[in-house]
Amino acid sequence: MGLFDPYKGFGVTFSTMFKKPTTEQYPEQKKETAPRFHGRHQLNRHPDGLEKCVGCELCAWACPADAIYVEGADNTEAERYSPGERYGSVYQINYLRCILCGLCIEACPTRALTMSNDYELADDSRRDLIFTKEQLLAPLSEGMEAPPHPMRLGGSETDYYTRDPDAPLPWQMASAGEDGEDGEDGEDGEDGEDGEHSRADEVPAHGAGSELPR
């Protein structure tokens, strides 16, 4: 060990004594997070309100902390919650165990699970830190209806995951047809295979467009 090595170590400590401390006035002033910040999870919906989660439990298998619990159930024509054969009837995330690594959202095949920018998860109750499906589901947006209800974006599950997310929804096309059947919209739809609404085959199978950024 050199003669000046102890002084070099203390030099780092002494140098901070003359710097102005950084004080954040939290929670009055909240710092904005990065767009892809790993915060609280969210279960997303399709544009008609049906849930994207199909109860496959791949997120639970991928979780290294064993923080996710999923129970799948079968959809019926009388009670449909997702466009697939099954849906997640029970969905829980234990934030006492969760390390917010994001492996669960990478494992999700339907892009049902994403992570929001909400980081205020502290609580004084262990029970309240186990979030249920009702707490994790995304709120209903304009044009959505709370399930159960029939599929409205197509007649099969494939129609939900291959549709162009930028294309108008069926009920929007119906309202446009009422305004003018012989308008420009109708002409574009008939003779324009290369138009902006003919990119359904290029959309990835996981589907995207209605969820918030991770």
Residue, then its C-alpha position, 0 to 999 in steps of 0.5 A: m500500500g502506498l503512502f498516499d493511498p489512505y488520503k486518496g480514499f478520504g479525498v472522495t469523502f471530503s470532496t462531497m462535503f463541499k457539494k450541494p446535496t440533491t434533495e427531491q421534494y417527494p411526494e409533493q414533486k414526483k420525478e418523471t420516469a423513463p418511458r419503458f420504466h418497469g413499474r406496476h403490471q397491467l392486464n390489457r384489453h382488446p379494443d372491444g373490451l375483451e381481455k387479452c389474457v388467455g390464462c396460459e400461465l406462461c408468465a407464472w412459469a417465467c417468474p423467477a420469484d414465483a410472484i404470479y398466480v394464475e388460474g385459467a377457465d374456459n370461455t363459453e358462448a354465454e360468458r366470454y371474457s377473451p377471444g380465445e378458448r380460455y381466459g384468466s379467471v384468477y390473476q394475482i401478483n405478489y409485490l412482496r416477492c416481485i423484483l420487477c424484472g420484466l421476464c413475465i411480459e416477455a413470456c406473454p404470447t398475447r401481449a396481455l401483460t405489460m408494465s406501467n410507470d406506476y412505482e408507488l407500491a409501498d404499503d403497511s399491509r402484506r395482504d394489500l400488496i397482493f394485487t388481484k385481477e380487478q386491480l391489474l386490469a386496464p380501465l375501459s376506454e371509449g368504445m369498450e364494454a366490460p366482458p362478458h360479451p361476444m367477439r366484435l372484432g371478428g368471428s375467430e381468435t385469429d381476427y383479433y391477433t392479425r388485425d391492423p391496430d391502426a385500422p378502423l374498428p367494425w363499428q367505426m366502419a359501420s358509422a362511416g358507411e352510413d354517412g356515405e355509401d358511395g364516398e371515397d372510403g368505399e372506393d379505397g376499400e374496393d380497389g386498394e389492396d395496397g392501402e393503409h388497411s391491407r397490412a393485417d398479415e404484417v402485424p406480429a402474432h402477439g398483437a399490440g396497439s391498445e396497451l400502455p408503454r412498458 
